[in-house]
Every structure is written in structure tokens, then in C-alpha cells.
Amino acid sequence: MVVTTYEADLFERSRGRLEAIAYRLLGSAGDAEDAVQDAYLRWHAADRALIEVPEAWLTKVLTNLCLNQLTSARARRETYVGQWLPEPVLAGDPMLGPADTVEQRESVSIAMLTVMERLSPNERVVYVLREAFGHSHREIAAILEITESNCQQLYRRAKQHVGAEKARIEVDSAAARKVVEEFLAAVLSGDTEPLIRLLTADAVSIADGGSTVPARKTPVNGALAIARYLRDIFRSTPAKVAYVGGEPTFYAVEVNGDPAMLVEVAGRVYGIFALNATPEGVVAINIQVNPDKLERLARQWAASAPHQPLAGSW
């Protein structure tokens, strides 16, 4: 069916919200974009005269598409090379969606997106639509075609799974930059003590290189082990410089509400070190170097140039 200008505009006005939902459900900006595009194709093919509430219809179609992807994604992750982490998104990207409440901001953090991988697909849908987008249990039940009481049970179970996570520090740009500056100074010092002081005793570091970039295949646990691990990563050698393609430049950014260090080599984004900061210290360092998961971030980064690098180099 031919889409009128009004109907096309109606979908475009919903695109940002749909992408934000899909990103929280899938943990991948690329997959979220694909899901929203598939939703548009369904919108294009539908008899739109019969759709009473377009926003509700689009939300249901998108949710079902994401549910299908979540099921297949679980099978793919069983064969994923190394550790899997969500795709980081720079501050200001509309895919991060609403950020008016603590719950909305928390629902898109790297830590929460990682934890939500433990939820069943239906639990994840209920949690995201309820916490981040304020849908009622009745609305969510209609989307999933379940009873309202079943929806409430799914929500309680989801809350139990994610409720044990440590609260993050909410930081502004200046505070985030300071955290990253301290982190960079510590890892470049060649000494483990400065970094140990920034971390909690039970901190964990996870690196995701996919099948393209070599990265540690298991988490690093504990402040001392992480400090030694990062000291080795940031120790410059001619072979290391040759392998990555040049000397790195470091920048302070925010991804998914967390302070983060962006590493640029020869004008391209090489990696992101996202720091999960709590009042007790940094509890997690999530390192994303899989180039497939940095594509959208790299586009956003290039579009926002020029940037001011941090002091310090290999």
C-alpha cells in the first residue's frame, strides 16, 4: 500500500522512541536499527485505515520483532567468541531514549543491559516497557498477549534479577571527565597502586573483541588482577604500536550514562573503556574493541568533531 506523507511522518515521529525500545531490548544499536526498519516495512504493508492507535500498533509490532531476535540471539551468543558486551552509545544519541528519571537512565547503562541478558525475553520486554517507558501492565499484557497478572509476575521476577546491582554515581560531563582523567593517569603510571585505589576490591573487567580483535576471553576479577592486566595493556612496545596501527589518542566521553575513555588510533575509534562508577569506587570496566559494535558510535564521534584529547600517551 502507498504510504501517504502524513503516514510516513507519523512513523518518523515514532522512530526515536522505537529505536530506544529496541536498543534496550537487544543491547545492539545495529540490531535495533534493523528491527525498526522491519517495523516500517510492516507499517508500509499494513492496512493503516484499520489501525486505531498507530503508536500502540507500532510498539507491538516492534516488540514482536525484538522477541524473535532475542530468541535467535541467545543461540548466536552460545557460539560468540569470548565475552559478550552490549554495544556502547555516546551521550546525546537519541537511541538512548528518555532520561528524565533514574529508572530510565539506569535501564540503558552498560551494566543493566548486561544484566538483562539473564532475563527471559518476556521478562526483558516487561521490564523495559514498564521501567523506561511507563507502560501499564495492562498495555504490556496486550502487547505480549498474556494476562495482566502474568505480566505483573514477570515484572516482579525481572526486578528480582536486576535488583542486586550496585547503584551508579550520576555524573555530569565535568565529573565524568575527572573520573576518566584519573583512570588514564593511573593506567599510564606503570604502577598498580593508583589504579587499585580507584577500584573496589571485587571489581571486574570484561573485554569484548568479538571474532575480529584479540581480547581476553574471560573476565578479570579483583582490583589487583585488573591493575596488572591494564598495566600490561597500556605498556607501549613497538610491536603493539605496529599492531594497532599507530600511537593512540585518549578522550573522555560518556557512554550509556557512564564515564568512559575513547581510544582513537590513526583517526578511527579503536575502543571504549566504560567505567561503572559507584560511591565505593569503580566496580566494573567494560572494554569494547569489537569494531562491529563501534560503528554507530564512530559515526556519532566523527560527526561531533573536533575533540579535545586528554593529556597522556603511551
N, C-alpha and C positions, 0 to 999 in steps of 0.2 A: 504493500500500500504506500502511496505517496505521502511523505511527511510534510505537513504544512510548516511554514515559517514559525507559526505560534507553537506547534508541537515540538519542533526542533529546539526552539528557545526554551521551552518548558523543560526538556531533558537537560539542556546545558546548564540551566539554573540548578538542577539537581546533581550535576556531575560531581561537584566538590564533596557534597555530603556522601554520595555513593562511593567515591574513591576512599574517603575517610573510613567508612564502614568496612569496605573490602580490605583495606590495609590492616586494620585491627584484626580482622578475621583470618587473614592469610599470612601476615608478617612479611609480605613481599610487595614492594611498590610495583614491580613489573607485573606480577600476577594480578594485583589489584586493578591496574590499568586495563589488562586483558579482560578481566571479569566485567568491568564497567562497559567496555566496548561490546562485549557479548550481550549485556543488558540492553544496550542501544539497538543492537540488531533485533532483539526480541521486541522492543518497543516499535521498531520500524515495521515489523511483520504483523503486529497485533492489530485487531480491530479496535482502534482507540476510542471510537464512539461508545463502546461498551464499558470503558474504564471510568468508573465514577470518581475515584481518588487516585490520580496518577502517582503521587508520592508514595502511597502505600503499595500500589501495584509494583512500582519500580523497586522498592525496598524488598518486597517478597521475591521478585524475580532474581535480584542480585544475591540475596541470601541463599537461595537455592543453588545458584551457580557456584557460590563460595563453598557451600556444603559439599558439592560434588568435587571441587578442587581439594578441600581438606581431606576427603577420603583418599583421593589419589596421592596427595602429598605425603600422607603417612607411609604409603608404600614406597614412595621415592626416597623418603628420609632414611628408610632402613638400609638403603644402599649408598647413602650420601657419604662422600669421602671426608673423614674427620668430623669435627664438631660443626653443628648447625647453629647459626645465629640469625636473627631477623635482619632484614635489610634496613640500614640506618637512613634516616631522613633529616635533612637540615632544618633548623628553625626557620619558620616563615613559609615553609612549603604547605600549601593548602591541604595536602594529603594527611597532615597531622590532625586536621579537623578541629572541632570545638575544644577550647582550652579555658573555659570560664570557671570550672570547678576543679578541685583537687582530684576527684574521681576521673574526670575527663583527661586531665593531664597525665595521671598515673596510668591510665589504660593504654597509653601509647608509648610508654617507656620501654627501653630495650629489655629491662628486667621483666616487666609484666608480659610483654609479647613472648618472651622465652618461657615464662611460667605457663602461659595459656596453651602452650604446646601439650601440656599434660591433660588438658581438658578434653572431654569428648566433643565432637563437632557441635552437637546441640547445646552443650553446656557453654561452649565458647560463644555461640550466637546469642544465647540468652544474656550472658554476662556483658557482652559488648553493647548490645542494643539497650539494655537496662542501665548500665553504669555510664556509658559515654554519650548515649543519645536520648535517654529519658523516656524510652518507650514503656508503656504499661505492660503488665503481664498479659492482659487481655490481647493487646496488639501483637505481642510476640507469639502468643499461643496461636493466633490466627495465621501468622506468617509460617510457623512450623507445623501447623495443622495438628496441634496437640491440645490437651485440656489446660485450662488456666492453672489448676492445682499441680499438674505435671510440670508446667513452666516454673512455678514457684519452687518446686523441689529441685529442678535443675539449677536454678539460681542459687539456692542455699548450698548445693554441693559445689558449685563453682566458687562461691565465696570462701568456702572452707579450704579449697585447694590453693587459692591465691592469698588468703588472709594472713599467712605466716611470713610474708615478705617484709623486710625491714623498710621503714619509711625513708624516702629520699629527702635530701635537702632541696628545697625550692630555691633556685638561684637565678639572679638576674645576669645580664651579659657581663657586667664588671666582675661579679663574684665568680662566674664560670671561668672567665679568663684567668683569674688569680689561681684557681684550682689547677688549671692546665699548666700555667707557668711553673707552679711548684712541682707538678708532676714531671715536666720536661727537665727542670733543673736537677731533680732527683735522679732520673734515669741517665742523664748525661754526666753525672758526677763521677761515675765509675765506682761508687761506694754504695753498699746495700743499705746502710743505716738511714739516710734521708728518705728513701722510699718506704722502708719498714714503718717509719713514723707516720706516713700518710695513710697506710693501710690498716685495716682491722686484722686481728690475729687470724681470723678464719676467712680472710679474703680469698677470692677465686679469680683466676684469669682464664678466659676461653678465647681461642683464636679460630677463625673460620676462613680457610683459604680455598674451600671447595676442591675441585679436581685440578685447578689451574696453578695456584700459588702454594708452595710448600708452607705448611703451618703445623704447629704441634697438634697431634691427633687426640690428645687427652687434656682435660683441664689441669691447671697448675693450682694447687691448694696451699694456703698458708702464706703469711707475709714474707717470711724469709725465702721460701722457694720462689715466690713471684719476683722478689727483688733480684735474686740471682739470675732468673730466667730473663728478665728485662735488661739487666746489665749486659748480658751476652748479646741480646738482640741489638742493643744500641751501641755496642762496641764496634767502631769503624775499622774495616780492613779493606785493602784494595780489591780483594775478591768479592766482598759484599757490595761495594760501590759499583763494581762492574756488573754484578748480577742484577741489581735493581735498576741500573741504567743511569746512575749519576748520584750526586750528593742530594740528600733530602732537605726539604724546607718544611718547617713546622708552623702550624697555625692553630690558634684557639677558636673553636666553634662550639655550637650546641647542636646535638642531635637527639631527637625524641625527648627533649626536656633535660638531657644530661650534659654536663660539661664534656667536651671531647677534644682530642688533638687530631687534626687532619695532617697527614703526611703527603707532601707533594714531591714528585720526582720528575724532572725534565718537563714540567708544565702539566703533568697529569696526576690525578688523585691516586695515590698508591695504597693508602689505608686510613682507617679510622680507629682511634683508641677511645672508646666511650667509657667514662668513669662514673660508676654508680656511687655517688657520694651520700653518706648518711651522717647524722650528728656524731657518730662514733669514728668515722673515717671512711675511706673508700672500701666498699665491700666487694666490688667486682670491677674488673677491667675486661671489657668486651672488645676484641680486636677483629675488625672486619677487613680482610685483604682479598676476598673473592671479587674479582673485577666485575663479574656478572651482577653482584649485589651493590655495586658502587656506581652504576650507570646513571640512574636518575640523580643521585647526589652530585655526581661530577658535572652533569648538565646545569644543575642549580648553582653549583660553585662557580662554574665558568661565567654564568650569566650575571653573577653578583660581583665580578672582579671590578677594580683591583682590591687586593687584600694586604693587610699588614702582617708580616711574619713575626713569629716570636724570636727572641734572641736565643742563640744557641745553635750549634751544628755538630755533626759527627766530628 
